[in-house]
Amino acid sequence: TFQRQLQQSDCQNVLMKKVFDTHMLFLQINQSAAALKHVFAALRLFVGKFPSAFFQGQADLCGSLCYEILKCCNHRSRSTQTEASALLYFFMRKNFEFNKQKSIVRSHLQLIKAVSQLIADAGIGGSRFQHSLAIINNFANGDKQMKNVNFPAEVKDLTKRIRTVLMATAQMKEHEKDPEMLVDLQYSLANSYASTPELRRTWLESMAKIHARNGDLSEAAMCYVHIAALIAEYLKRKGLFSMGWPAFLSITPNIK
């Protein structure tokens, strides 16, 4: 009924956000496996009808959806895991088609970011989650329509990167009683994403949480200063802020 209003400004509008948030509530509040089946069907329809809401303009909706679907990939129910994996595969495929079969760069970035957040928030990464990653890979291998394009390779690369993050996190779990070692591992993971500011910021935030939990408040503050410097540098390159990272040199020479 409201398709025209929802499509205004390339689907970047207040009504779209309200409709999307309502869909998300169904995933945020515990549902039965039977209800979730219908929620996933509704989301498939929603993504299919309004792809530009997710793959154009701001990445907020894409990020929120990736976070909630990944949470369902870790669900106790096998049928819910399979449904969530199928929805995630469909979502990546839509991204690929929307980008004229060039890449899935947005869903790739938002999924890695969501995995990084979920590790800190919900402790994903066990056999249930690995099972879901295997299902997604199987979809990529068996998708006949995508055989002659690089989409299956992109999906494999993404699941491989997710596993790398999970392996690094497993190492962190081993050292959770050794705060220095734990933060050291987080720091090296943050550095490995130096070329992807959004992910670097996610890991620096995760480090700050650990420091604050351990009562190391000056270290937590240092993480936030680095996040602020990252954002300042980004704004400078966009021409929206004159100073960039040197604005924080008076706080710490380490900001370089």
C-alpha positions in Angstrom: 0.0 0.0 0.0 2.8 2.4 0.9 5.3 1.3 -1.7 5.7 4.8 -3.3 6.3 6.5 0.1 8.8 3.8 1.1 10.8 4.2 -2.1 11.2 8.0 -1.7 14.8 9.3 -1.5 16.1 5.9 -2.6 14.4 4.2 0.3 16.3 6.4 2.8 13.4 7.9 4.7 11.6 7.9 8.1 8.8 5.5 7.1 11.3 2.9 5.8 13.2 3.1 9.1 9.9 2.5 11.0 8.8 -0.5 8.8 12.4 -1.9 9.1 12.5 -1.5 12.9 9.2 -3.4 13.2 10.6 -6.3 11.2 13.7 -6.3 13.4 11.6 -6.4 16.6 10.5 -9.9 15.5 14.1 -11.0 15.6 15.1 -9.1 18.8 12.2 -10.6 20.9 12.3 -14.4 21.3 9.9 -16.2 18.9 9.0 -19.8 18.3 10.8 -21.6 15.4 7.4 -21.7 13.6 7.0 -17.9 13.9 10.6 -17.2 12.9 10.0 -19.2 9.6 7.4 -16.5 8.6 9.6 -13.7 9.8 12.4 -14.9 7.5 9.9 -15.2 4.6 8.7 -11.6 5.3 12.3 -10.4 5.3 13.2 -12.1 2.0 10.2 -10.3 0.5 11.2 -7.0 2.1 14.8 -7.2 0.9 13.7 -8.3 -2.6 11.3 -5.4 -2.9 13.5 -2.6 -1.5 17.2 -3.5 -2.1 18.3 0.1 -2.3 17.3 0.5 1.4 20.2 -1.8 2.2 22.7 -1.4 -0.6 22.7 2.3 -1.2 23.2 5.4 0.9 23.7 4.9 4.7 24.7 1.4 5.8 22.7 1.4 9.0 19.8 -0.9 7.9 22.3 -3.3 6.2 24.4 -3.5 9.4 21.4 -4.0 11.7 19.9 -6.8 9.5 23.3 -8.5 9.3 23.7 -8.4 13.1 20.2 -9.9 13.8 20.5 -12.6 11.1 23.9 -13.7 12.3 22.5 -14.0 15.8 19.9 -16.4 14.4 22.7 -18.4 12.7 23.7 -19.3 16.3 20.2 -20.3 17.3 19.5 -23.6 19.2 17.0 -24.8 16.6 18.6 -26.4 13.5 15.6 -25.3 11.3 16.1 -21.7 12.4 19.9 -21.9 11.7 19.1 -23.2 8.2 16.5 -20.5 7.6 18.8 -17.8 8.8 21.7 -19.1 6.6 19.4 -19.2 3.6 18.2 -15.6 4.3 21.9 -14.4 4.6 22.8 -16.1 1.4 19.8 -14.5 -0.4 20.8 -11.1 1.1 24.4 -11.4 -0.2 23.2 -12.5 -3.6 20.8 -9.5 -3.8 23.8 -7.3 -2.9 25.8 -8.8 -5.8 22.9 -8.4 -8.3 22.3 -4.8 -7.1 26.0 -4.0 -7.7 25.6 -5.3 -11.3 27.4 -8.5 -10.5 30.6 -6.7 -9.4 31.0 -7.3 -5.7 29.3 -7.8 -2.3 31.5 -5.2 -0.6 28.8 -3.7 1.6 27.4 -6.9 3.0 30.9 -8.2 3.4 32.0 -5.3 5.5 28.8 -5.2 7.6 28.9 -9.0 8.2 32.5 -8.9 9.5 31.6 -5.9 11.6 28.5 -7.7 13.0 30.6 -10.8 13.8 33.1 -8.6 15.6 30.3 -7.0 17.7 28.5 -10.3 18.4 31.7 -11.8 19.7 31.8 -9.1 22.3 28.0 -9.1 23.0 26.9 -12.7 22.7 29.9 -14.9 22.4 29.2 -16.6 19.1 31.6 -19.0 17.3 30.7 -22.5 18.5 29.7 -25.5 16.4 26.2 -24.1 15.8 27.7 -21.0 14.1 30.3 -23.1 12.1 27.4 -25.3 10.9 25.6 -22.1 9.6 28.8 -21.0 7.7 29.0 -24.4 6.1 25.4 -24.2 4.9 26.1 -20.8 3.3 29.1 -22.3 1.5 27.0 -25.2 0.3 24.5 -22.7 -1.1 27.3 -20.9 -3.0 28.7 -24.2 -4.4 25.3 -25.4 -5.5 23.9 -22.2 -7.1 23.9 -23.1 -10.8 22.9 -19.5 -11.9 26.0 -18.1 -10.2 28.5 -20.6 -11.6 30.1 -18.4 -14.2 30.6 -15.3 -12.0 32.8 -14.6 -9.1 30.0 -14.6 -6.5 30.7 -18.1 -5.0 34.4 -17.1 -4.6 33.3 -13.9 -2.8 31.1 -15.9 -0.4 33.9 -18.3 0.3 36.3 -15.5 1.0 33.8 -13.9 3.4 33.2 -17.1 5.3 37.0 -17.7 5.5 37.5 -14.2 6.9 34.7 -14.8 9.5 36.5 -18.0 10.5 39.8 -16.1 10.9 38.1 -13.6 13.3 36.5 -16.5 15.2 39.9 -18.3 15.5 41.5 -15.1 16.8 38.6 -14.8 19.3 39.1 -18.4 20.4 42.7 -17.5 21.2 41.4 -14.6 23.2 39.1 -17.0 25.1 42.2 -19.0 26.2 43.8 -15.9 27.6 40.7 -14.3 29.1 42.2 -14.5 32.6 45.4 -12.7 31.3 44.1 -9.2 30.5 47.4 -8.0 29.0 47.6 -10.9 26.6 43.9 -10.6 25.7 44.2 -7.0 24.8 47.4 -7.7 22.9 45.5 -10.1 20.7 42.7 -7.6 20.3 45.2 -4.9 19.3 46.8 -7.1 16.6 43.3 -7.8 15.3 42.5 -4.1 15.2 45.8 -3.5 13.4 44.9 -6.2 10.8 41.9 -4.0 9.8 44.0 -0.8 9.5 42.7 -0.4 5.9 39.1 -0.8 7.0 38.4 2.0 9.5 34.9 0.8 10.4 36.2 -2.6 11.5 39.2 -1.1 13.2 36.8 1.1 15.2 34.7 -2.0 16.1 37.7 -3.8 17.6 39.0 -0.7 19.4 35.6 -0.3 21.0 35.7 -4.0 22.0 39.2 -3.4 23.5 37.9 -0.3 25.4 35.1 -2.5 27.0 37.7 -5.0 28.2 39.9 -2.3 29.7 36.9 -0.6 31.4 35.9 -4.0 32.8 39.4 -4.5 34.3 39.3 -1.0 35.7 42.1 0.2 33.3 40.3 3.5 32.6 43.3 5.4 31.1 43.8 2.5 28.6 40.1 2.5 27.7 40.3 6.3 27.2 43.3 5.8 24.9 41.2 3.4 22.7 38.4 6.1 22.5 41.0 8.7 21.6 42.2 6.5 18.7 38.6 6.0 17.6 38.0 9.8 17.6 41.2 10.3 15.6 40.1 7.7 13.0 36.8 9.6 12.6 38.6 13.0 12.5 40.9 11.7 9.7 37.9 10.3 7.8 36.1 13.7 8.1 39.2 15.6 7.0 39.4 13.4 3.8 35.7 14.2 3.2 36.5 17.9 3.6 34.3 18.3 6.7 37.0 18.9 9.3 40.2 20.8 8.9 42.6 19.0 11.3 42.3 15.2 11.1 44.3 13.0 13.5 46.8 15.8 14.5 43.9 17.4 16.5 44.7 14.7 19.2 48.5 15.1 19.3 48.2 17.3 22.4 46.6 14.3 24.2 49.1 11.7 23.1 52.0 11.5 20.6 50.9 7.8 20.2 48.0 8.9 18.0 50.3 8.9 14.9 
